[in-house]
Amino acid sequence: MAISNLPYDDQAIVDAVRALPAQDESVSQVSVNFLSNDIEEGTTATVTATVTWVVSATDAVAILDAARPRPVGPVDPVDPGRDDSPLA
């Protein structure tokens, strides 16, 4: 099951996975794109890659819980699970 349509904090997920001992790691679809025709000290390029880590399901749940969006604004005191405010 993939949870891909929720606004999780991507950087928090990546940082948390990097801190764990991964069961497996693979890199694919690597590309390097130069942003100009000049290759000098001040010019830059972008490197894009898909990195896949295999971690325990328990760790994955903890990572998603820590990276989930948190509500901002008042929480309904009668029903603390209900919050109509925008997400952080």
All heavy atoms as an XYZ file, in Angstrom:
642
protein
N       0.849     -1.177      0.000
C       0.000      0.000      0.000
C       0.890      1.234      0.000
O       1.796      1.346      0.808
C      -0.881     -0.011      1.247
C      -1.737      1.224      1.363
S      -2.869      1.194      2.762
C      -1.785      1.661      4.082
N       0.639      2.126     -0.899
C       1.413      3.362     -0.970
C       0.569      4.529     -0.478
O      -0.616      4.596     -0.754
C       1.855      3.621     -2.407
N       1.197      5.396      0.268
C       0.535      6.624      0.718
C       1.258      7.764      0.015
O       2.287      8.226      0.463
C       0.629      6.784      2.239
C       0.002      5.583      2.928
C      -0.041      8.070      2.685
C       0.127      5.586      4.431
N       0.723      8.172     -1.136
C       1.448      9.156     -1.925
C       0.698     10.463     -2.113
O       1.264     11.419     -2.599
C       1.791      8.572     -3.302
O       0.596      8.213     -3.964
N      -0.568     10.514     -1.744
C      -1.329     11.734     -2.000
C      -1.461     12.626     -0.772
O      -2.192     13.592     -0.782
C      -2.715     11.388     -2.546
C      -3.521     10.561     -1.556
O      -2.965      9.943     -0.666
N      -4.822     10.550     -1.730
N      -0.745     12.301      0.303
C      -0.786     13.132      1.496
C       0.445     14.037      1.549
O       1.519     13.643      1.113
C      -0.855     12.254      2.744
C      -2.085     11.351      2.827
C      -1.990     10.437      4.036
C      -3.362     12.160      2.865
N       0.300     15.230      2.084
C       1.401     16.201      2.062
C       2.433     15.986      3.171
O       2.615     16.813      4.042
C       0.675     17.542      2.219
C      -0.524     17.197      3.052
C      -0.940     15.820      2.608
N       3.113     14.847      3.148
C       4.159     14.578      4.126
C       5.368     15.468      3.868
O       5.570     15.953      2.759
C       4.599     13.113      4.057
C       3.599     12.164      4.663
C       2.635     11.546      3.891
C       3.628     11.888      6.024
C       1.724     10.674      4.453
C       2.718     11.013      6.595
C       1.768     10.410      5.802
O       0.875      9.554      6.371
N       6.186     15.652      4.879
C       7.426     16.417      4.766
C       8.480     15.499      4.137
O       9.048     14.636      4.805
C       7.861     16.883      6.156
C       9.120     17.721      6.132
O       9.899     17.648      5.164
O       9.341     18.453      7.116
N       8.726     15.665      2.839
C       9.656     14.802      2.100
C      11.048     14.786      2.721
O      11.663     13.725      2.860
C       9.767     15.239      0.643
C       8.477     15.042     -0.136
O       7.620     14.243      0.307
O       8.333     15.677     -1.197
N      11.545     15.953      3.096
C      12.901     16.021      3.644
C      12.993     15.279      4.975
O      13.978     14.608      5.258
C      13.368     17.470      3.799
C      14.842     17.594      4.112
C      15.716     17.003      3.006
O      15.564     17.327      1.834
N      16.624     16.110      3.361
N      11.949     15.361      5.782
C      11.927     14.637      7.060
C      11.967     13.131      6.824
O      12.648     12.396      7.551
C      10.702     15.023      7.874
N      11.269     12.660      5.798
C      11.275     11.236      5.472
C      12.667     10.800      5.038
O      13.206      9.807      5.524
C      10.225     10.915      4.391
C       8.817     11.123      4.946
C      10.409      9.490      3.860
C       7.718     11.049      3.908
N      13.280     11.547      4.131
C      14.615     11.193      3.642
C      15.635     11.220      4.775
O      16.450     10.305      4.920
C      15.036     12.119      2.480
C      16.494     11.914      2.107
C      14.142     11.885      1.267
N      15.585     12.247      5.606
C      16.523     12.343      6.730
C      16.358     11.159      7.684
O      17.346     10.595      8.170
C      16.335     13.660      7.488
C      16.768     14.872      6.681
O      17.472     14.705      5.658
O      16.382     15.994      7.064
N      15.114     10.779      7.961
C      14.861      9.663      8.875
C      15.345      8.343      8.288
O      15.937      7.521      8.994
C      13.373      9.585      9.207
N      15.118      8.139      7.005
C      15.571      6.889      6.373
C      17.092      6.821      6.357
O      17.676      5.759      6.614
C      14.998      6.754      4.948
C      15.642      5.598      4.205
C      13.493      6.557      4.996
N      17.742      7.936      6.091
C      19.213      7.952      6.091
C      19.786      7.599      7.460
O      20.885      7.074      7.557
C      19.730      9.323      5.666
C      19.606      9.589      4.202
C      20.156     10.957      3.873
N      20.100     11.211      2.448
C      20.170     12.406      1.902
N      20.313     13.472      2.671
N      20.107     12.550      0.607
N      19.043      7.880      8.523
C      19.514      7.615      9.876
C      19.320      6.151     10.286
O      19.859      5.729     11.300
C      18.795      8.529     10.859
N      18.560      5.405      9.493
C      18.280      4.003      9.815
C      19.229      3.063      9.079
O      19.706      3.387      7.989
C      16.857      3.640      9.366
C      15.706      4.269     10.102
C      14.402      3.900      9.405
C      15.675      3.785     11.539
N      19.449      1.891      9.646
C      20.172      0.872      8.878
C      19.201      0.269      7.853
O      18.249     -0.417      8.225
C      20.587     -0.155      9.929
C      19.615      0.022     11.057
C      19.167      1.457     11.009
N      19.412      0.559      6.588
C      18.529      0.058      5.540
C      18.805     -1.417      5.286
O      19.948     -1.865      5.332
C      18.721      0.853      4.257
N      17.748     -2.161      5.028
C      17.897     -3.565      4.680
C      18.422     -3.705      3.258
O      19.085     -4.676      2.925
C      16.564     -4.290      4.835
C      16.074     -4.311      6.264
C      14.669     -4.875      6.381
O      14.095     -5.365      5.423
N      14.107     -4.798      7.579
N      18.104     -2.722      2.431
C      18.580     -2.707      1.044
C      18.467     -1.280      0.524
O      17.629     -0.515      0.974
C      17.744     -3.651      0.176
C      18.310     -3.809     -1.229
O      19.552     -3.790     -1.376
O      17.525     -3.943     -2.183
N      19.335     -0.942     -0.404
C      19.313      0.383     -1.029
C      19.679      0.223     -2.498
O      20.600     -0.511     -2.837
C      20.320      1.305     -0.342
C      20.361      2.705     -0.915
C      21.357      3.608     -0.206
O      21.652      3.362      0.979
O      21.835      4.560     -0.837
N      18.933      0.916     -3.360
C      19.267      0.875     -4.786
C      19.097      2.267     -5.389
O      18.300      3.074     -4.913
C      18.391     -0.137     -5.525
O      17.037      0.248     -5.471
N      19.866      2.521     -6.418
C      19.822      3.799     -7.128
C      19.529      3.497     -8.594
O      20.117      2.592     -9.188
C      21.159      4.560     -6.993
C      21.116      5.861     -7.775
C      21.483      4.812     -5.529
N      18.606      4.277     -9.172
C      18.267      4.087    -10.586
C      17.914      5.427    -11.212
O      17.777      6.433    -10.516
C      17.102      3.106    -10.727
O      15.942      3.621    -10.098
N      17.765      5.439    -12.499
C      17.352      6.611    -13.273
C      18.181      7.850    -12.942
O      17.645      8.918    -12.656
C      15.863      6.885    -13.070
C      14.984      5.726    -13.495
C      13.530      5.946    -13.182
O      13.171      6.708    -12.292
N      12.667      5.254    -13.920
N      19.480      7.704    -13.002
C      20.382      8.817    -12.703
C      20.556      9.661    -13.962
O      20.767      9.132    -15.055
C      21.747      8.296    -12.212
C      22.698      9.450    -11.972
C      21.570      7.464    -10.951
N      20.458     10.968    -13.803
C      20.722     11.879    -14.925
C      21.482     13.098    -14.421
O      21.318     13.518    -13.278
C      19.425     12.306    -15.612
O      18.647     13.103    -14.759
N      22.331     13.626    -15.278
C      23.076     14.842    -14.978
C      22.741     15.841    -16.072
O      22.917     15.555    -17.261
C      24.598     14.579    -14.932
C      25.349     15.878    -14.669
C      24.929     13.528    -13.879
N      22.240     17.001    -15.686
C      21.847     18.038    -16.634
C      22.626     19.312    -16.351
O      22.554     19.866    -15.260
C      20.342     18.312    -16.529
C      19.519     17.115    -16.920
O      19.645     16.597    -18.011
N      18.692     16.656    -15.997
N      23.351     19.749    -17.348
C      24.101     20.992    -17.224
C      23.174     22.146    -17.533
O      22.396     22.108    -18.477
C      25.312     20.972    -18.165
C      26.323     19.942    -17.763
C      26.259     18.648    -18.258
C      27.315     20.258    -16.848
C      27.166     17.692    -17.869
C      28.232     19.302    -16.448
C      28.155     18.019    -16.961
N      23.247     23.189    -16.715
C      22.319     24.304    -16.824
C      22.773     25.366    -17.808
O      22.041     26.298    -18.095
C      22.084     24.911    -15.440
C      21.539     23.911    -14.405
C      21.395     24.576    -13.054
C      20.225     23.316    -14.857
N      23.978     25.208    -18.320
C      24.468     26.138    -19.341
C      25.451     25.383    -20.224
O      25.817     24.247    -19.950
C      25.143     27.358    -18.703
O      26.349     26.973    -18.086
N      25.898     26.045    -21.295
C      26.862     25.428    -22.198
C      28.286     25.547    -21.687
O      29.184     24.890    -22.193
C      26.761     26.043    -23.595
C      25.449     25.682    -24.263
O      24.877     24.624    -24.003
N      24.961     26.560    -25.115
N      28.494     26.403    -20.684
C      29.826     26.599    -20.125
C      30.047     25.651    -18.957
O      29.164     25.429    -18.137
C      29.996     28.043    -19.614
C      29.862     29.058    -20.741
O      30.269     28.741    -21.872
O      29.339     30.148    -20.468
N      31.237     25.101    -18.902
C      31.613     24.266    -17.756
C      32.789     24.963    -17.091
O      33.945     24.746    -17.432
C      31.983     22.836    -18.190
C      30.803     22.204    -18.921
C      32.376     22.003    -16.977
C      31.095     20.843    -19.501
N      32.431     25.858    -16.183
C      33.429     26.647    -15.468
C      33.183     26.504    -13.973
O      32.199     25.900    -13.541
C      33.337     28.115    -15.885
C      33.605     28.348    -17.369
C      33.351     29.787    -17.769
O      33.017     30.617    -16.898
O      33.477     30.078    -18.966
N      34.039     27.091    -13.176
C      33.948     26.985    -11.720
C      32.604     27.451    -11.178
O      32.061     26.856    -10.264
C      35.082     27.792    -11.068
C      35.171     27.625     -9.566
C      35.545     26.214     -9.129
O      36.241     25.518     -9.890
O      35.124     25.808     -8.035
N      32.009     28.493    -11.715
C      30.772     29.055    -11.170
C      29.503     28.471    -11.745
O      28.412     28.790    -11.279
N      29.583     27.606    -12.742
C      28.362     27.055    -13.339
C      27.919     25.813    -12.568
O      28.682     25.208    -11.831
C      28.582     26.701    -14.821
O      29.617     25.729    -14.931
C      28.935     27.928    -15.636
N      26.670     25.470    -12.736
C      26.118     24.347    -11.987
C      25.446     23.328    -12.906
O      25.174     23.607    -14.071
C      25.093     24.827    -10.943
O      24.037     25.511    -11.627
C      25.720     25.743     -9.917
N      25.175     22.189    -12.344
C      24.437     21.124    -13.016
C      23.497     20.509    -11.987
O      23.711     20.626    -10.782
C      25.396     20.067    -13.555
N      22.452     19.875    -12.462
C      21.565     19.152    -11.550
C      21.769     17.653    -11.744
O      21.921     17.171    -12.862
C      20.083     19.491    -11.798
O      19.737     19.155    -13.132
C      19.806     20.963    -11.558
N      21.815     16.958    -10.630
C      21.907     15.501    -10.643
C      20.609     14.984    -10.040
O      20.242     15.361     -8.930
C      23.118     15.004     -9.827
C      23.162     13.486     -9.813
C      24.407     15.591    -10.378
N      19.914     14.146    -10.792
C      18.640     13.607    -10.348
C      18.743     12.087    -10.340
O      19.279     11.504    -11.277
C      17.499     14.035    -11.296
O      17.497     15.457    -11.404
C      16.152     13.571    -10.795
N      18.234     11.470     -9.280
C      18.267     10.019     -9.182
C      17.089      9.538     -8.352
O      16.592     10.259     -7.487
C      19.571      9.556     -8.550
N      16.671      8.340     -8.613
C      15.676      7.687     -7.778
C      16.421      6.766     -6.827
O      17.166      5.893     -7.259
C      14.685      6.873     -8.631
O      14.012      7.759     -9.517
C      13.679      6.154     -7.759
N      16.255      7.010     -5.530
C      16.888      6.178     -4.511
C      15.771      5.421     -3.794
O      14.787      6.017     -3.359
C      17.688      7.025     -3.495
C      18.338      6.132     -2.452
C      18.721      7.874     -4.203
N      15.941      4.129     -3.688
C      14.953      3.281     -3.026
C      15.604      2.594     -1.841
O      16.660      1.975     -1.988
C      14.404      2.225     -4.003
O      13.856      2.888     -5.140
C      13.338      1.374     -3.347
N      14.995      2.749     -0.669
C      15.480      2.088      0.529
C      14.440      1.073      0.974
O      13.239      1.330      0.896
C      15.668      3.079      1.673
C      16.739      4.091      1.478
C      18.079      3.912      1.650
C      16.581      5.464      1.110
N      18.754      5.089      1.407
C      17.854      6.058      1.072
C      15.472      6.249      0.804
C      18.053      7.386      0.751
C      15.665      7.569      0.484
C      16.952      8.129      0.459
N      14.893     -0.050      1.491
C      14.004     -1.029      2.117
C      14.267     -0.958      3.612
O      15.405     -1.144      4.051
C      14.266     -2.455      1.584
C      13.388     -3.466      2.318
C      14.023     -2.517      0.083
N      13.205     -0.633      4.367
C      13.301     -0.543      5.827
C      12.176     -1.385      6.407
O      11.251     -1.793      5.701
C      13.203      0.918      6.330
C      14.332      1.770      5.775
C      11.861      1.524      5.977
N      12.226     -1.634      7.699
C      11.163     -2.409      8.326
C       9.851     -1.633      8.269
O       9.845     -0.392      8.253
C      11.518     -2.728      9.780
O      11.382     -1.575     10.586
N       8.755     -2.350      8.260
C       7.441     -1.708      8.231
C       7.220     -0.866      9.483
O       6.637      0.214      9.423
C       6.346     -2.760      8.091
N       7.722     -1.340     10.615
C       7.593     -0.586     11.864
C       8.316      0.749     11.764
O       7.786      1.790     12.176
C       8.168     -1.403     13.044
O       7.504     -2.662     13.090
C       7.974     -0.689     14.360
N       9.535      0.734     11.209
C      10.270      1.982     11.010
C       9.545      2.891     10.026
O       9.483      4.110     10.224
C      11.688      1.705     10.506
C      12.601      1.152     11.586
O      12.310      1.351     12.779
O      13.610      0.516     11.218
N       8.979      2.326      8.968
C       8.272      3.131      7.973
C       7.071      3.848      8.591
O       6.832      5.026      8.315
C       7.829      2.258      6.802
N       6.336      3.157      9.455
C       5.183      3.776     10.117
C       5.648      4.918     11.019
O       5.062      6.003     11.017
C       4.382      2.732     10.922
C       3.362      3.395     11.835
C       3.698      1.760      9.975
N       6.720      4.698     11.763
C       7.246      5.746     12.649
C       7.726      6.954     11.841
O       7.508      8.104     12.236
C       8.381      5.194     13.507
N       8.365      6.696     10.702
C       8.846      7.780      9.839
C       7.669      8.597      9.316
O       7.682      9.833      9.352
C       9.681      7.216      8.677
C      11.023      6.705      9.196
C       9.879      8.257      7.577
C      11.797      5.873      8.188
N       6.635      7.920      8.829
C       5.466      8.640      8.312
C       4.755      9.420      9.409
O       4.307     10.541      9.189
C       4.494      7.675      7.641
C       4.940      7.117      6.306
C       3.921      6.104      5.785
C       5.160      8.221      5.285
N       4.673      8.836     10.606
C       4.028      9.546     11.709
C       4.776     10.826     12.043
O       4.175     11.874     12.264
C       3.930      8.643     12.936
C       3.157      9.309     14.062
O       2.084      9.887     13.787
O       3.637      9.278     15.205
N       6.108     10.749     12.061
C       6.905     11.933     12.378
C       6.858     12.974     11.263
O       7.004     14.171     11.525
C       8.356     11.525     12.640
N       6.642     12.544     10.023
C       6.675     13.464      8.878
C       5.296     13.942      8.445
O       5.195     14.740      7.514
C       7.361     12.779      7.697
N       4.257     13.496      9.139
C       2.914     13.890      8.697
C       2.652     15.354      9.017
O       3.230     15.915      9.941
C       1.851     12.999      9.312
C       1.645     13.140     10.773
C       0.658     12.070     11.265
N       0.725     11.934     12.698
C      -0.106     12.539     13.529
N      -1.062     13.313     13.069
N       0.011     12.358     14.835
N       1.783     15.954      8.228
C       1.457     17.362      8.482
C       0.728     17.512      9.808
O      -0.053     16.645     10.204
C       0.552     17.730      7.312
C       0.080     16.445      6.743
C       1.072     15.398      7.105
N       1.028     18.566     10.505
C       0.398     18.855     11.789
C      -0.557     20.022     11.619
O      -0.254     20.988     10.918
C       1.454     19.217     12.840
C       2.544     18.198     13.005
C       2.039     16.972     13.702
N       3.151     16.054     13.923
C       3.000     14.770     14.094
N       1.819     14.237     14.073
N       4.042     13.995     14.281
N      -1.718     19.963     12.254
C      -2.662     21.074     12.130
C      -2.135     22.328     12.826
O      -1.398     22.232     13.806
C      -3.925     20.562     12.828
C      -3.466     19.463     13.715
C      -2.218     18.892     13.091
N      -2.496     23.446     12.274
C      -2.199     24.725     12.906
C      -3.527     25.380     13.249
O      -4.506     25.198     12.557
C      -1.357     25.652     11.998
C       0.004     25.058     11.768
C      -2.047     25.904     10.680
N      -3.543     26.109     14.312
C      -4.780     26.768     14.695
C      -5.496     26.004     15.787
O      -5.011     24.997     16.288
N      -6.683     26.464     16.136
C      -7.409     25.873     17.262
C      -7.921     24.472     16.935
O      -8.311     24.180     15.816
C      -8.567     26.842     17.480
C      -8.759     27.497     16.159
C      -7.392     27.567     15.532
N      -7.895     23.633     17.954
C      -8.441     22.282     17.835
C      -9.752     22.262     18.608
O      -9.866     22.859     19.682
C      -7.453     21.245     18.411
C      -8.053     19.859     18.431
C      -6.150     21.268     17.632
N     -10.742     21.580     18.078
C     -12.050     21.478     18.722
C     -11.892     20.787     20.081
O     -11.493     19.626     20.143
C     -12.982     20.675     17.815
C     -14.420     20.643     18.307
O     -14.631     20.785     19.529
O     -15.310     20.472     17.473
N     -12.184     21.471     21.228
C     -11.982     20.866     22.553
C     -12.921     19.686     22.815
O     -12.613     18.809     23.598
C     -12.244     22.003     23.531
C     -13.036     22.997     22.771
C     -12.696     22.827     21.319
N     -14.074     19.646     22.153
C     -15.015     18.544     22.332
C     -14.541     17.316     21.558
O     -14.638     16.191     22.028
C     -16.434     18.954     21.881
C     -17.395     17.787     21.965
C     -16.917     20.143     22.704
N     -13.992     17.543     20.374
C     -13.507     16.450     19.524
C     -12.093     16.800     19.077
O     -11.900     17.374     18.010
C     -14.432     16.268     18.323
C     -14.004     15.113     17.416
O     -13.039     14.406     17.747
O     -14.655     14.926     16.379
N     -11.071     16.468     19.885
C      -9.689     16.848     19.566
C      -9.194     16.293     18.230
O      -8.290     16.832     17.626
C      -8.876     16.268     20.718
C      -9.837     16.035     21.810
C     -11.164     15.777     21.160
N      -9.821     15.230     17.745
C      -9.429     14.685     16.456
C      -9.916     15.516     15.284
O      -9.437     15.390     14.171
N     -10.867     16.382     15.559
C     -11.412     17.244     14.492
C     -10.678     18.560     14.500
O     -10.526     19.211     15.519
C     -12.882     17.487     14.726
C     -13.462     18.397     13.669
C     -14.912     18.652     13.918
N     -15.324     19.703     12.991
C     -16.516     20.236     12.992
N     -17.407     19.831     13.846
N     -16.811     21.170     12.134
N     -10.204     18.958     13.341
C      -9.537     20.240     13.205
C      -9.791     20.756     11.807
O      -9.396     20.140     10.842
C      -8.031     20.085     13.451
C      -7.306     21.415     13.420
O      -7.927     22.451     13.119
O      -6.102     21.424     13.677
N     -10.523     21.840     11.708
C     -10.875     22.393     10.412
C      -9.866     23.410      9.918
O     -10.044     24.026      8.879
C     -12.246     23.064     10.484
C     -13.345     22.050     10.776
O     -13.202     20.893     10.349
O     -14.330     22.423     11.441
N      -8.771     23.577     10.655
C      -7.765     24.554     10.241
C      -6.886     23.992      9.147
O      -6.816     22.779      8.965
C      -6.907     24.967     11.436
O      -6.156     23.869     11.894
N      -6.200     24.849      8.389
C      -5.305     24.354      7.331
C      -4.125     23.591      7.941
O      -3.760     23.807      9.093
C      -4.822     25.643      6.642
C      -5.078     26.725      7.608
C      -6.213     26.289      8.493
N      -3.569     22.703      7.163
C      -2.432     21.916      7.626
C      -1.151     22.716      7.546
O      -1.000     23.592      6.720
C      -2.306     20.645      6.791
C      -3.478     19.687      6.904
C      -3.278     18.517      5.960
C      -3.654     19.186      8.316
N      -0.203     22.386      8.411
C       1.094     23.062      8.428
C       1.871     22.684      7.205
O       1.715     21.666      6.624
C       1.859     22.697      9.674
